[in-house]
Amino acid sequence: MDCIAAISTPLAAGGVSMIRISGEDALTVAKKVFLPKYPHTDISQMDGYTACYGDITDKSGKKLDDGVLLVFKAPHSYTGENTAEITCHGGVRISKLVLRSVLDAGARMATAGEFTRQALLSGKLSLTEAESVIDLINAGSDGLIACARAQADGSLYRRIEKICGDILSITSEITVWIDYPDESEDEDEINRESWLKRTEEVKRELDSLLATYDTGKVLSDGIAAAIVGKPNAGKSTLMNLLSGEEKSIVTDIEGTTRDIVEQTVNIGDIMLRLSDCAGIRETADAVENIGVSKMLERIESSQLIIAVFDGSRQLSDEDRRLISVIEGKTVLPVVNKSDLETAVDLSYIEERLGKAMIISAKQGIGTDALQTEIEQRCHLKRLSPDSGFLANERQRQCALGAASSVNNAYDALSRGMTADVAGLELELALSHLYELSGKSASEEVIDSIFSRFCVGK
Ligand code: GDP
């Protein structure tokens, strides 16, 4: 009997726990551990999408818990196989006892991601859709959920299918040409021009797919951003405003932000991994000096620097020093305290760091445009999740391989080499794209993808 089982809910105390059993014999296993309250219910005869209430027992027949059994019939289930889901009371011990009983009844413990892997084998999901399942589980922002959802619905898969279709239409013509070369040179020329034009179009499609990677990566990993500025400029207040939490220490005494405070905040669709840094000033305080050198390190390693200036004061030497350190990097200058009278030399800042945002962190004024400003500084294009994008390095490598082969095919055609050279390169591009979508992915590739999954998914 090959039937897999696992606890699919988190292993922690909660309202309910669900033990999933999948395989041809899932209902036979369920029947051994689940006694319906209404004795006339025969589990093996239950229809898909129906449930019954009953007792869950161990192998000796002793009652472990009461719960609900939900039945799915192949192919209409997550895995595409017969599936039984037993929901019991949510406790770590009880869930493990129910799982033990299911294993005693003949199921084997599912490995990490095996239910989703089975869905892939049954053709319920493509590889890119399966990968998005893990992204959906890990998604930490609304934007990420929307992206993972679109991938799970096959947006990338469809985009790749379209590119494959375009390549196939060229390779099939080239194959015919190899078997039956054109008689006239004119016709040969017309064909060649058409292949060249269509190969160029495929090149563009792949380039635009590759361009989605950076934005996709930012969406999934977030942007490492440092908030810098002299003490009292309002860095902690801004950070607290963004995160909605009192994590940085806000005081009127200069130099209170001595260590780097880090937190993750969502600004619209973008996740910022923010660190609040000390200002750059010359100080005899050893602790604060450590803070300053940490800040300099942080500036170097950040993808974005949010530089906060106190708009109610003139620029100090420290401000100017900071500006000279961050000039030329990716900086969003923010002039704070717009609720007070302006004294800062705005043009000095903007000439060196670009257009500044004028805000009042204390009153929460002017921060609405933050997402757009960050997108502009980091050169992020807004992703349209429904059009499909590359979500991880594996996908990117496949797309890069395909793009390089298509480039070679294009060069071969444009340099007047025989069309079979281009045909071979295009075939190679197809194999990269099939690996991307999972049509021909190797076991190793599939293993490494599913190693990111948890048991029970
Ligand atoms: P940091 O040292 O840069 O982290 O500055 P803080 O966030 O600790 O703020 C220093 C002081 O400036 C605190 O008293 C804040 O309440 C005040 N402050 C911060 N933002 C504003 C603002 O927009 N307007 C005004 N009037 N005061 C602010």
Residues whose N, C-alpha, C, O or C-beta is under 5 A from the ligand:
A	BS01	GDP	K230 P231 N232 A233 G234 K235 S236 T237 I249 V250 T251 D252 T257 N336 K337 S338 D339 I359 S360 A361 K362 Q363
